[in-house]
Amino acid sequence: MIETLFRFLPQTHSGGMFYSLGCLLLLANPVLANAELSNVEKSEKQFQSNVKQFITKYCLDCHTGEEAEAGLSLEKYNTRSSILEQREAWGKIVKRIQIQSMPPKDSDPLPTDKEREDVLAWFDDALYGVDCSGEVNPGRVTIRRLNRNEYNNTIRDLVGIDFKPAKNFPSDDVGYGFDNIGDVLSLPPLLMEKYLDAAEQISEKAIFANTPDSYPWTKIPDKNFKKEGAVTLSKRSAGFHSRGTILGTINLKQAGKYEFRIVAGQTPAGKDPAKMEVKLDGKLLKTFDVKENRSVPKTFTFPKAISLPKGKHVLSISFLNDFYDPKGPPKKRDRNLYVFDVAYKGPLGQLPSDLPKSHNEIITCTPGGGRSVRYCAEKILRDFGTRAFRRPVSRDEIKPVVELVEATVKSGRTFEQGIQVGVQAILVSPHFLFRIEGIQNPGGSNDVQNVAQYEIATRLSYFLWSSMPDETLFSLAAQGRLTDPRTLQVQVKRMLKDPRSEAFVENFAGQWLNLRNLEDLTPNPRKFRGFSTQLKEDMRRETEEFFAHIMKEDRSVIEFINADYTFMNERLAKFYGNKEVKGEEFQKVKLDKTKRAGLITQASILTLTSNPGRTSPVKRGKWIMENILGTPPPAPPPNVPELEESASAKPNATLREQLALHRKIPGCAACHDQMDPLGLGFENFDAIGRWRDKEGRKKIDSSGQLPSGESFNGPIELIAILEQQKQGFSRSLTEKMLTYAIGRGVEFYDKCAIDEITAKFTAKGYRFSALVTEIVLSDPFLKTSKRSSK
């Protein structure tokens, strides 16, 4: 009954986040419970005496009945509890009250500042307040599967082969701005089929099957051949125009049985086919009749494998029966032999000495010498399963897979083929495909529990590497040390410097900054002739190198806003007008302080926030509000015309004038008063990020004034203003990174953790590693709730 009464809908707004009250029920203590009830009663009285009157006076004229504006009817909300039952919807309404788009500025009457402040204060407390003095719900992460990037990286680190098996998987859904969110990572039937196919490919690439078909053909290189007689050697073939011989040298690393094959064809003449004699080390192997035309050659093999010692051997191929008849038919006057390919494979029946590294790392035991198939299969698959499942695997758990291997071997297949089947079974197990998290004390009575050690290792590795834990993390988990703050601090710094942290740049920065969207953007080729796919890749690379530098050098995150440097190669530097940078390698470059600074003036961001044919101050302003200020605007009201439509009344106006016209439309001013000046401050950059002083014949005006009253003239002055909002930026970045780290959207109860993370890392100089470390040390990362918080 109580849980039903206080159920809630998750509500998240990036950066300037509104926080829900939630279930702060202290039922274990009747005194505290009565105090909480008293607060609820007090809040209800405030609603009836203040908030309800505000809604009636300023909202119901437009939002009543079936014809309510935007379909939003508010007269049914008569109590505090009715508001809480629609927490998500009211979060959006409160956002509009806050930015003064509701009621619109042209309404009569309008609320006073005091009325608006009082109502917002009530909503902030009723909907989003949370008491941080007691035990706070750390949340619970939905079981989630590996996304495509995580799958590829995990296979690379688990098996040791890097061929990106997930490239043909269906695209991952995105939630809260990221593709690693458990709530949206579903498992459609098509993806399950892809998992089965991928597991088979992976096992075959990683493990040598030890069957005749598993030995690859090794082509004798062209450089290993010598010729005797009338033979022409080329990259495509050896052409025998008269009697002649080619001799190819091979160097066998192992003694054993080998098979040979020769692909050959002829140009026919006379009654007989071309005769091809094959010798090995001077001994005749066989003479073949080559009847097939050279345009459709045939593959010739020998009946039996040939036993050969280790070392060098010479295979010779000779053309024996040259023929020429000048009076014959034009296409049958000259008999010639053509050899297109010579290859060998072996040693058959024994493991080759150059096995793939992955094979030796997986097959650590082979039957024989008192070791049974069951013994070796269990040893191999328990080791492999422990790494694949990212936790210790018991004998009972792996027993069905071991039995599957035994049955495979009994059916006549090799032991290696049996292990291939076992590996496939593990790779399609939910324990590999999903991150299933346990707790340290499953039998405990407390709702809040510590995440188990191996699961902390997994959270760490997928947060910073998008891959499985390494041996260091596994070892620390086995020792129970991954709840020790000092140990976690050391691991964060180690992992950020590891090359695998490039995945964090690609997956976190790529989604936080919307860099992935660059792939789908193509500026108007008529207006931007210098734009190319390679230049677009350079733009993205600049931002990734910039992010990676701040991460690996442990710089202040405020440099994302104001850094006076960036990274360029010669092509990108030329695009920017810099003639000093040379070469394909990206290098750190000092910026012109009068034009560019930080992320916002990088070509990738400026291109992302433009239209194909022109700049978009609205998109640029919105991007700044979402990613720098942490105050994303609400969705535009319905039935509001696009800028192009509203500008049609004044077609010759500048973009600044068109935006001013658009702001006069009811319902537009409140948001555009904030977005437009931010975007207009970067009008000196065209739609692909090049600096310009004019647009056509008109001089660019990049001055403006923010709703807070601060004025600026040009991008650098605006960036200086944005830099002053570093606390808001830090909180927004904290929220984004925490979302990515824990794989769920932040909720009302995360307010306490976000407050603490932000305060601690900003006190440490805004250092990148401090932010990551504080997230890793936070309750949402290290703890979980035993019951659902939804």
FIPA-913731 format. One record per residue (C-alpha): residue number from 1; x, y, z. Coordinates in steps of 0.02 Angstrom, whole numbers. Last residue first. Layout:
{NUM,{X,Y,Z}} ...
# end
This chain:
{790,{526,98,-505}} {789,{655,78,-368}} {788,{666,-110,-388}} {787,{722,-204,-235}} {786,{895,-260,-180}} {785,{964,-85,-202}} {784,{1141,-72,-265}} {783,{1309,-10,-208}} {782,{1480,30,-279}} {781,{1435,140,-428}} {780,{1276,223,-362}} {779,{1364,241,-192}} {778,{1509,343,-260}} {777,{1692,290,-261}} {776,{1694,257,-450}} {775,{1611,425,-482}} {774,{1736,511,-368}} {773,{1879,428,-463}} {772,{1814,481,-633}} {771,{1796,662,-577}} {770,{1966,662,-491}} {769,{2045,587,-647}} {768,{1984,734,-750}} {767,{2049,865,-629}} {766,{1925,1003,-581}} {765,{2058,1073,-463}} {764,{2030,949,-323}} {763,{1887,1051,-246}} {762,{1796,1027,-412}} {761,{1813,839,-389}} {760,{1742,837,-214}} {759,{1595,956,-239}} {758,{1539,875,-402}} {757,{1546,698,-331}} {756,{1453,750,-173}} {755,{1312,842,-263}} {754,{1297,701,-390}} {753,{1287,572,-250}} {752,{1153,669,-156}} {751,{1052,702,-313}} {750,{1056,517,-360}} {749,{895,488,-262}} {748,{797,589,-391}} {747,{853,478,-534}} {746,{1003,466,-651}} {745,{974,366,-809}} {744,{1052,194,-812}} {743,{1213,113,-868}} {742,{1315,147,-711}} {741,{1464,233,-792}} {740,{1371,316,-936}} {739,{1243,395,-821}} {738,{1382,446,-701}} {737,{1475,527,-846}} {736,{1324,630,-899}} {735,{1281,682,-722}} {734,{1460,731,-681}} {733,{1473,828,-845}} {732,{1316,926,-799}} {731,{1382,960,-625}} {730,{1547,1021,-692}} {729,{1461,1131,-821}} {728,{1351,1209,-688}} {727,{1503,1241,-579}} {726,{1600,1308,-728}} {725,{1473,1444,-765}} {724,{1610,1577,-765}} {723,{1687,1487,-914}} {722,{1527,1523,-1012}} {721,{1559,1710,-993}} {720,{1738,1691,-1054}} {719,{1671,1586,-1199}} {718,{1558,1731,-1246}} {717,{1706,1851,-1248}} {716,{1802,1730,-1359}} {715,{1654,1704,-1476}} {714,{1623,1886,-1522}} {713,{1561,2040,-1431}} {712,{1484,2000,-1263}} {711,{1352,2063,-1144}} {710,{1296,1990,-977}} {709,{1117,2034,-928}} {708,{1063,1864,-862}} {707,{953,1845,-1017}} {706,{1114,1847,-1119}} {705,{1167,1994,-1224}} {704,{1239,1988,-1397}} {703,{1382,2017,-1517}} {702,{1425,1905,-1663}} {701,{1379,2029,-1801}} {700,{1450,1965,-1965}} {699,{1474,2099,-2098}} {698,{1355,2087,-2244}} {697,{1419,2070,-2422}} {696,{1404,1882,-2428}} {695,{1419,1826,-2249}} {694,{1565,1926,-2183}} {693,{1705,1908,-2057}} {692,{1727,1721,-2081}} {691,{1815,1583,-1985}} {690,{1786,1407,-2050}} {689,{1682,1287,-1944}} {688,{1585,1188,-2075}} {687,{1425,1293,-2068}} {686,{1521,1457,-2055}} {685,{1608,1521,-1900}} {684,{1594,1707,-1860}} {683,{1416,1666,-1811}} {682,{1479,1597,-1644}} {681,{1398,1728,-1530}} {680,{1238,1703,-1629}} {679,{1220,1531,-1552}} {678,{1225,1590,-1373}} {677,{1116,1741,-1414}} {676,{986,1625,-1495}} {675,{972,1493,-1359}} {674,{919,1598,-1209}} {673,{793,1717,-1286}} {672,{748,1571,-1397}} {671,{678,1471,-1252}} {670,{561,1603,-1181}} {669,{526,1687,-1348}} {668,{449,1540,-1440}} {667,{280,1516,-1354}} {666,{195,1656,-1448}} {665,{290,1701,-1610}} {664,{391,1859,-1581}} {663,{549,1754,-1562}} {662,{539,1706,-1746}} {661,{556,1887,-1800}} {660,{713,1906,-1694}} {659,{779,1746,-1772}} {658,{749,1816,-1946}} {657,{840,1975,-1898}} {656,{993,1878,-1839}} {655,{988,1771,-1997}} {654,{992,1930,-2099}} {653,{830,1990,-2179}} {652,{798,1978,-2365}} {651,{655,1853,-2346}} {650,{553,1953,-2220}} {649,{383,1867,-2207}} {648,{467,1705,-2260}} {647,{567,1708,-2098}} {646,{426,1626,-2001}} {645,{426,1480,-2121}} {644,{615,1460,-2125}} {643,{623,1466,-1935}} {642,{505,1319,-1923}} {641,{325,1352,-1875}} {640,{262,1315,-1698}} {639,{118,1190,-1705}} {638,{171,1099,-1547}} {637,{279,1186,-1416}} {636,{466,1161,-1435}} {635,{545,1024,-1327}} {634,{614,1090,-1164}} {633,{781,1181,-1160}} {632,{932,1091,-1091}} {631,{1012,1175,-940}} {630,{1180,1089,-914}} {629,{1275,1248,-958}} {628,{1405,1163,-1067}} {627,{1325,1011,-1148}} {626,{1138,1048,-1154}} {625,{1137,1238,-1156}} {624,{1287,1242,-1273}} {623,{1206,1118,-1394}} {622,{1043,1219,-1390}} {621,{1137,1378,-1433}} {620,{1224,1293,-1578}} {619,{1063,1219,-1642}} {618,{973,1387,-1630}} {617,{1119,1483,-1704}} {616,{1105,1370,-1857}} {615,{1237,1399,-1991}} {614,{1197,1375,-2173}} {613,{1177,1249,-2314}} {612,{1179,1078,-2229}} {611,{1113,1149,-2064}} {610,{1235,1181,-1924}} {609,{1267,1113,-1749}} {608,{1365,960,-1803}} {607,{1475,1068,-1914}} {606,{1519,1185,-1770}} {605,{1554,1038,-1655}} {604,{1670,951,-1779}} {603,{1752,1115,-1831}} {602,{1812,1153,-1656}} {601,{1751,1320,-1588}} {600,{1642,1245,-1451}} {599,{1772,1124,-1388}} {598,{1895,1246,-1313}} {597,{1954,1413,-1382}} {596,{1954,1498,-1551}} {595,{1958,1673,-1626}} {594,{2058,1805,-1533}} {593,{2164,1680,-1435}} {592,{2239,1611,-1597}} {591,{2266,1431,-1544}} {590,{2425,1338,-1497}} {589,{2441,1170,-1587}} {588,{2464,994,-1519}} {587,{2502,869,-1655}} {586,{2403,751,-1765}} {585,{2510,649,-1884}} {584,{2479,669,-2071}} {583,{2622,792,-2099}} {582,{2655,977,-2080}} {581,{2582,1112,-1966}} {580,{2645,1289,-2001}} {579,{2519,1345,-2132}} {578,{2370,1371,-2016}} {577,{2216,1433,-2109}} {576,{2094,1318,-2020}} {575,{2075,1208,-2174}} {574,{2264,1207,-2191}} {573,{2276,1149,-2011}} {572,{2153,1008,-2049}} {571,{2259,944,-2193}} {570,{2424,965,-2101}} {569,{2368,873,-1945}} {568,{2284,960,-1800}} {567,{2263,954,-1611}} {566,{2197,1095,-1500}} {565,{2262,1233,-1389}} {564,{2198,1385,-1294}} {563,{2080,1280,-1188}} {562,{1925,1376,-1128}} {561,{1772,1263,-1121}} {560,{1841,1085,-1123}} {559,{1985,1163,-1026}} {558,{1863,1172,-880}} {557,{1890,983,-867}} {556,{2057,1020,-784}} {555,{2198,915,-854}} {554,{2240,735,-807}} {553,{2367,715,-948}} {552,{2277,558,-1008}} {551,{2101,632,-997}} {550,{2136,809,-1058}} {549,{2240,737,-1200}} {548,{2107,607,-1244}} {547,{1974,744,-1259}} {546,{2084,845,-1377}} {545,{2132,692,-1479}} {544,{1947,647,-1494}} {543,{1902,825,-1546}} {542,{2037,831,-1679}} {541,{1993,655,-1740}} {540,{1815,710,-1774}} {539,{1874,854,-1881}} {538,{2001,743,-1968}} {537,{1863,618,-2012}} {536,{1761,759,-2087}} {535,{1913,814,-2186}} {534,{1932,637,-2253}} {533,{1749,630,-2305}} {532,{1770,794,-2397}} {531,{1726,979,-2379}} {530,{1821,1095,-2495}} {529,{1670,1123,-2606}} {528,{1564,1196,-2467}} {527,{1422,1291,-2550}} {526,{1394,1171,-2694}} {525,{1430,1018,-2587}} {524,{1293,1064,-2460}} {523,{1357,992,-2296}} {522,{1347,803,-2275}} {521,{1307,739,-2102}} {520,{1274,555,-2061}} {519,{1449,513,-1999}} {518,{1455,674,-1898}} {517,{1317,606,-1786}} {516,{1446,500,-1694}} {515,{1524,659,-1627}} {514,{1369,696,-1522}} {513,{1477,775,-1385}} {512,{1417,654,-1249}} {511,{1405,513,-1376}} {510,{1580,517,-1450}} {509,{1652,574,-1284}} {508,{1585,418,-1197}} {507,{1608,289,-1334}} {506,{1762,344,-1431}} {505,{1855,426,-1289}} {504,{1812,286,-1169}} {503,{1866,159,-1300}} {502,{2035,245,-1308}} {501,{2048,190,-1126}} {500,{2113,25,-1194}} {499,{2282,108,-1220}} {498,{2304,111,-1030}} {497,{2330,282,-952}} {496,{2150,294,-892}} {495,{2161,118,-823}} {494,{2311,152,-713}} {493,{2237,313,-645}} {492,{2071,227,-606}} {491,{2160,77,-530}} {490,{2260,182,-407}} {489,{2104,274,-349}} {488,{2011,110,-331}} {487,{2148,36,-221}} {486,{2148,191,-112}} {485,{1960,186,-92}} {484,{1957,1,-38}} {483,{1798,-77,-106}} {482,{1894,-169,-241}} {481,{2009,-259,-120}} {480,{1917,-424,-97}} {479,{2072,-526,-141}} {478,{1983,-613,-286}} {477,{1924,-442,-346}} {476,{2103,-377,-342}} {475,{2160,-526,-446}} {474,{2020,-504,-574}} {473,{2061,-319,-588}} {472,{2245,-355,-618}} {471,{2207,-496,-740}} {470,{2105,-382,-852}} {469,{1921,-341,-834}} {468,{1808,-357,-987}} {467,{1782,-217,-1114}} {466,{1711,-44,-1141}} {465,{1878,17,-1072}} {464,{1835,150,-941}} {463,{1658,106,-888}} {462,{1663,-73,-950}} {461,{1820,-107,-849}} {460,{1761,-23,-690}} {459,{1588,-101,-688}} {458,{1666,-271,-721}} {457,{1788,-254,-576}} {456,{1643,-197,-467}} {455,{1547,-352,-524}} {454,{1693,-461,-474}} {453,{1690,-385,-299}} {452,{1503,-398,-268}} {451,{1398,-238,-266}} {450,{1374,-179,-89}} {449,{1196,-191,-22}} {448,{1053,-71,11}} {447,{887,-154,52}} {446,{959,-225,212}} {445,{906,-401,261}} {444,{1064,-489,206}} {443,{1056,-658,119}} {442,{1133,-595,-43}} {441,{1281,-517,51}} {440,{1412,-462,-76}} {439,{1289,-425,-215}} {438,{1274,-501,-389}} {437,{1266,-418,-558}} {436,{1218,-499,-722}} {435,{1308,-412,-864}} {434,{1234,-498,-1013}} {433,{1308,-587,-1164}} {432,{1430,-691,-1062}} {431,{1316,-747,-921}} {430,{1172,-758,-1045}} {429,{1269,-899,-1130}} {428,{1300,-881,-1316}} {427,{1490,-866,-1296}} {426,{1496,-1009,-1171}} {425,{1412,-1131,-1291}} {424,{1527,-1077,-1432}} {423,{1679,-1108,-1322}} {422,{1616,-1284,-1289}} {421,{1590,-1317,-1475}} {420,{1767,-1258,-1512}} {419,{1828,-1367,-1368}} {418,{1752,-1517,-1455}} {417,{1833,-1469,-1619}} {416,{2000,-1465,-1529}} {415,{1966,-1639,-1459}} {414,{1941,-1701,-1636}} {413,{1775,-1762,-1704}} {412,{1722,-1943,-1702}} {411,{1553,-1934,-1615}} {410,{1641,-1973,-1450}} {409,{1733,-1806,-1465}} {408,{1570,-1708,-1483}} {407,{1489,-1802,-1339}} {406,{1636,-1762,-1225}} {405,{1629,-1578,-1274}} {404,{1443,-1570,-1235}} {403,{1475,-1655,-1068}} {402,{1601,-1518,-1027}} {401,{1469,-1387,-1070}} {400,{1342,-1470,-956}} {399,{1472,-1476,-813}} {398,{1521,-1291,-820}} {397,{1401,-1237,-683}} {396,{1430,-1392,-579}} {395,{1619,-1365,-583}} {394,{1597,-1185,-524}} {393,{1637,-1028,-625}} {392,{1729,-882,-546}} {391,{1678,-710,-613}} {390,{1689,-612,-776}} {389,{1576,-735,-867}} {388,{1703,-748,-1009}} {387,{1854,-748,-892}} {386,{1783,-881,-778}} {385,{1715,-976,-929}} {384,{1887,-987,-1009}} {383,{1968,-1056,-852}} {382,{1823,-1172,-816}} {381,{1820,-1221,-1000}} {380,{2001,-1272,-1010}} {379,{2007,-1370,-847}} {378,{1840,-1454,-879}} {377,{1887,-1503,-1056}} {376,{2055,-1570,-997}} {375,{1981,-1682,-864}} {374,{1834,-1738,-970}} {373,{1945,-1784,-1118}} {372,{2052,-1888,-1000}} {371,{2228,-1850,-939}} {370,{2331,-2005,-898}} {369,{2467,-1966,-1025}} {368,{2338,-1915,-1152}} {367,{2207,-1779,-1172}} {366,{2270,-1602,-1206}} {365,{2276,-1458,-1080}} {364,{2304,-1271,-1100}} {363,{2199,-1255,-1257}} {362,{2137,-1076,-1234}} {361,{2301,-978,-1230}} {360,{2383,-1095,-1356}} {359,{2240,-1072,-1479}} {358,{2232,-883,-1457}} {357,{2416,-868,-1502}} {356,{2376,-944,-1672}} {355,{2472,-1106,-1704}} {354,{2640,-1087,-1789}} {353,{2712,-1257,-1741}} {352,{2573,-1350,-1830}} {351,{2473,-1476,-1729}} {350,{2484,-1653,-1795}} {349,{2380,-1759,-1912}} {348,{2432,-1667,-2070}} {347,{2595,-1568,-2065}} {346,{2527,-1487,-2167}} {345,{2479,-1386,-2319}} {344,{2555,-1350,-2490}} {343,{2534,-1223,-2630}} {342,{2573,-1191,-2814}} {341,{2463,-1070,-2911}} {340,{2438,-1012,-3090}} {339,{2538,-1135,-3196}} {338,{2517,-1112,-3384}} {337,{2567,-1242,-3515}} {336,{2582,-1209,-3701}} {335,{2524,-1295,-3861}} {334,{2534,-1179,-4013}} {333,{2429,-1198,-4171}} {332,{2258,-1228,-4095}} {331,{2175,-1058,-4094}} {330,{2221,-1013,-4273}} {329,{2180,-1188,-4340}} {328,{2339,-1283,-4389}} {327,{2461,-1234,-4526}} {326,{2593,-1159,-4411}} {325,{2590,-1318,-4304}} {324,{2680,-1297,-4136}} {323,{2699,-1425,-3997}} {322,{2788,-1427,-3827}} {321,{2774,-1595,-3743}} {320,{2863,-1599,-3574}} {319,{2819,-1443,-3473}} {318,{2909,-1457,-3306}} {317,{2862,-1422,-3124}} {316,{2995,-1435,-2989}} {315,{2967,-1437,-2800}} {314,{3126,-1406,-2700}} {313,{3137,-1445,-2514}} {312,{3213,-1353,-2367}} {311,{3200,-1413,-2187}} {310,{3100,-1534,-2080}} {309,{3079,-1708,-2152}} {308,{2943,-1753,-2277}} {307,{2806,-1883,-2286}} {306,{2696,-1853,-2438}} {305,{2506,-1853,-2427}} {304,{2424,-1972,-2547}} {303,{2327,-1963,-2710}} {302,{2413,-1803,-2770}} {301,{2323,-1643,-2817}} {300,{2286,-1546,-2976}} {299,{2171,-1394,-2976}} {298,{2102,-1354,-3147}} {297,{2112,-1197,-3255}} {296,{1962,-1113,-3339}} {295,{2042,-979,-3451}} {294,{2199,-1088,-3463}} {293,{2099,-1221,-3555}} {292,{2082,-1388,-3466}} {291,{2168,-1544,-3533}} {290,{2323,-1544,-3421}} {289,{2381,-1725,-3424}} {288,{2478,-1747,-3262}} {287,{2647,-1828,-3230}} {286,{2671,-1884,-3050}} {285,{2787,-1877,-2901}} {284,{2955,-1897,-2986}} {283,{3103,-1880,-2868}} {282,{3222,-1733,-2891}} {281,{3185,-1654,-2722}} {280,{3001,-1660,-2766}} {279,{2956,-1687,-2948}} {278,{2803,-1638,-3049}} {277,{2787,-1668,-3238}} {276,{2651,-1574,-3332}} {275,{2596,-1644,-3501}} {274,{2495,-1530,-3614}} {273,{2352,-1622,-3698}} {272,{2380,-1727,-3852}} {271,{2300,-1714,-4025}} {270,{2382,-1557,-4090}} {269,{2368,-1388,-4004}} {268,{2284,-1335,-3842}} {267,{2325,-1181,-3738}} {266,{2343,-1256,-3566}} {265,{2287,-1244,-3384}} {264,{2361,-1259,-3209}} {263,{2323,-1247,-3023}} {262,{2446,-1353,-2925}} {261,{2412,-1434,-2757}} {260,{2524,-1514,-2627}} {259,{2486,-1614,-2470}} {258,{2607,-1637,-2326}} {257,{2644,-1773,-2200}} {256,{2766,-1735,-2061}} {255,{2928,-1649,-2012}} {254,{2907,-1473,-1949}} {253,{2966,-1299,-1998}} {252,{2963,-1339,-2183}} {251,{3061,-1223,-2297}} {250,{2994,-1221,-2474}} {249,{3090,-1190,-2636}} {248,{3005,-1179,-2806}} {247,{3084,-1239,-2967}} {246,{3009,-1195,-3136}} {245,{3048,-1300,-3288}} {244,{3053,-1283,-3477}} {243,{3002,-1354,-3645}} {242,{2922,-1217,-3747}} {241,{2807,-1071,-3710}} {240,{2786,-1119,-3526}} {239,{2695,-973,-3442}} {238,{2710,-955,-3254}} {237,{2563,-861,-3185}} {236,{2484,-703,-3113}} {235,{2631,-615,-3034}} {234,{2738,-654,-3187}} {233,{2866,-787,-3236}} {232,{2896,-824,-3420}} {231,{2970,-995,-3459}} {230,{3073,-1048,-3609}} {229,{3209,-1146,-3519}} {228,{3246,-1153,-3332}} {227,{3156,-1047,-3205}} {226,{3177,-1003,-3022}} {225,{3037,-988,-2896}} {224,{3047,-929,-2715}} {223,{3009,-748,-2763}} {222,{2838,-800,-2825}} {221,{2791,-859,-2650}} {220,{2743,-1042,-2624}} {219,{2562,-1029,-2570}} {218,{2520,-1102,-2401}} {217,{2353,-1194,-2398}} {216,{2273,-1184,-2227}} {215,{2257,-1339,-2118}} {214,{2080,-1348,-2050}} {213,{2017,-1462,-2188}} {212,{2132,-1604,-2135}} {211,{2068,-1589,-1956}} {210,{2160,-1513,-1807}} {209,{2022,-1386,-1766}} {208,{2143,-1241,-1735}} {207,{2056,-1131,-1607}} {206,{2033,-942,-1614}} {205,{1966,-921,-1790}} {204,{1849,-1069,-1777}} {203,{1788,-1019,-1604}} {202,{1756,-840,-1660}} {201,{1662,-889,-1817}} {200,{1548,-1009,-1722}} {199,{1514,-881,-1584}} {198,{1476,-748,-1716}} {197,{1345,-857,-1802}} {196,{1258,-894,-1637}} {195,{1264,-711,-1583}} {194,{1194,-656,-1751}} {193,{1047,-775,-1728}} {192,{1016,-698,-1557}} {191,{1023,-526,-1637}} {190,{887,-573,-1761}} {189,{776,-634,-1619}} {188,{779,-462,-1535}} {187,{877,-442,-1372}} {186,{841,-274,-1290}} {185,{969,-146,-1234}} {184,{850,-2,-1193}} {183,{832,-17,-1004}} {182,{1013,-73,-982}} {181,{1089,88,-1046}} {180,{1251,61,-1143}} {179,{1200,156,-1301}} {178,{1206,330,-1224}} {177,{1106,493,-1232}} {176,{982,452,-1093}} {175,{936,296,-1192}} {174,{1006,239,-1359}} {173,{960,81,-1453}} {172,{1100,-30,-1519}} {171,{1112,-55,-1707}} {170,{1082,-233,-1770}} {169,{1238,-343,-1775}} {168,{1341,-343,-1935}} {167,{1495,-259,-1859}} {166,{1480,-369,-1705}} {165,{1616,-492,-1758}} {164,{1749,-354,-1749}} {163,{1902,-448,-1815}} {162,{2017,-433,-1666}} {161,{2071,-603,-1603}} {160,{2143,-630,-1430}} {159,{2001,-732,-1358}} {158,{1948,-634,-1205}} {157,{2027,-465,-1244}} {156,{1970,-455,-1426}} {155,{1804,-540,-1388}} {154,{1772,-411,-1252}} {153,{1815,-266,-1368}} {152,{1696,-327,-1502}} {151,{1555,-359,-1379}} {150,{1579,-193,-1290}} {149,{1570,-99,-1455}} {148,{1413,-191,-1507}} {147,{1322,-174,-1341}} {146,{1345,-303,-1205}} {145,{1181,-353,-1127}} {144,{1102,-269,-980}} {143,{1022,-323,-817}} {142,{936,-165,-756}} {141,{1042,-65,-635}} {140,{977,-36,-460}} {139,{977,129,-370}} {138,{1093,194,-234}} {137,{944,227,-117}} {136,{1004,351,14}} {135,{1048,307,193}} {134,{1023,462,299}} {133,{1076,644,290}} {132,{1048,663,102}} {131,{862,704,115}} {130,{787,718,-59}} {129,{683,854,-141}} {128,{627,837,-320}} {127,{440,833,-331}} {126,{378,911,-170}} {125,{531,1018,-130}} {124,{567,1084,-304}} {123,{381,1098,-338}} {122,{356,1208,-185}} {121,{507,1315,-227}} {120,{444,1337,-404}} {119,{277,1397,-338}} {118,{358,1523,-220}} {117,{476,1588,-354}} {116,{334,1613,-479}} {115,{228,1706,-354}} {114,{374,1816,-302}} {113,{419,1857,-482}} {112,{241,1911,-511}} {111,{126,1802,-612}} {110,{60,1871,-777}} {109,{-118,1930,-804}} {108,{-135,1941,-949}} {107,{-31,1827,-1058}} {106,{94,1898,-1184}} {105,{242,1827,-1087}} {104,{174,1651,-1105}} {103,{114,1562,-946}} {102,{216,1458,-963}} {101,{369,1508,-1066}} {100,{442,1586,-911}} {99,{600,1477,-906}} {98,{549,1409,-736}} {97,{366,1389,-779}} {96,{416,1290,-933}} {95,{528,1175,-830}} {94,{388,1154,-704}} {93,{275,1088,-841}} {92,{407,962,-896}} {91,{430,897,-719}} {90,{241,893,-704}} {89,{231,764,-842}} {88,{365,656,-761}} {87,{288,666,-587}} {86,{114,618,-640}} {85,{64,526,-480}} {84,{155,661,-382}} {83,{35,797,-443}} {82,{-118,694,-394}} {81,{-35,668,-224}} {80,{-22,857,-196}} {79,{-207,878,-226}} {78,{-327,954,-353}} {77,{-244,907,-518}} {76,{-397,873,-626}} {75,{-402,1053,-690}} {74,{-237,1031,-782}} {73,{-282,976,-958}} {72,{-133,963,-1075}} {71,{-187,921,-1252}} {70,{-62,1048,-1318}} {69,{-184,1186,-1264}} {68,{-341,1110,-1189}} {67,{-482,1070,-1310}} {66,{-545,920,-1210}} {65,{-557,1017,-1048}} {64,{-444,1148,-972}} {63,{-267,1205,-1009}} {62,{-278,1377,-1087}} {61,{-380,1472,-959}} {60,{-326,1344,-829}} {59,{-146,1403,-815}} {58,{-127,1573,-732}} {57,{-263,1592,-601}} {56,{-310,1410,-572}} {55,{-131,1347,-575}} {54,{-73,1486,-456}} {53,{-221,1452,-341}} {52,{-175,1268,-333}} {51,{3,1315,-291}} {50,{-36,1432,-146}} {49,{-166,1382,-18}} {48,{-202,1206,-75}} {47,{-23,1163,-118}} {46,{45,1241,40}} {45,{-79,1138,141}} {44,{-22,980,52}} {43,{161,1021,88}} {42,{122,1040,272}} {41,{31,874,273}} {40,{179,791,188}} {39,{298,868,313}} {38,{191,803,456}} {37,{193,629,380}} {36,{383,636,377}} {35,{386,687,561}} {34,{265,545,600}} {33,{384,421,515}} {32,{529,495,611}} {31,{439,463,775}} {30,{380,291,719}} {29,{560,234,680}} {28,{573,82,565}} {27,{451,165,447}} {26,{574,296,389}} {25,{490,325,222}} {24,{594,428,102}} {23,{505,355,-49}} {22,{541,474,-190}} {21,{557,664,-187}} {20,{602,686,-370}} {19,{751,788,-426}} {18,{754,915,-565}} {17,{917,917,-660}} {16,{1004,1073,-720}} {15,{1138,960,-793}} {14,{1032,845,-898}} {13,{848,834,-851}} {12,{795,668,-779}} {11,{629,607,-709}} {10,{595,426,-663}} {9,{410,395,-628}} {8,{357,375,-448}} {7,{273,258,-327}} {6,{233,336,-160}} {5,{56,274,-134}} {4,{91,106,-214}} {3,{243,80,-104}} {2,{138,122,49}} {1,{0,0,0}} 
# end
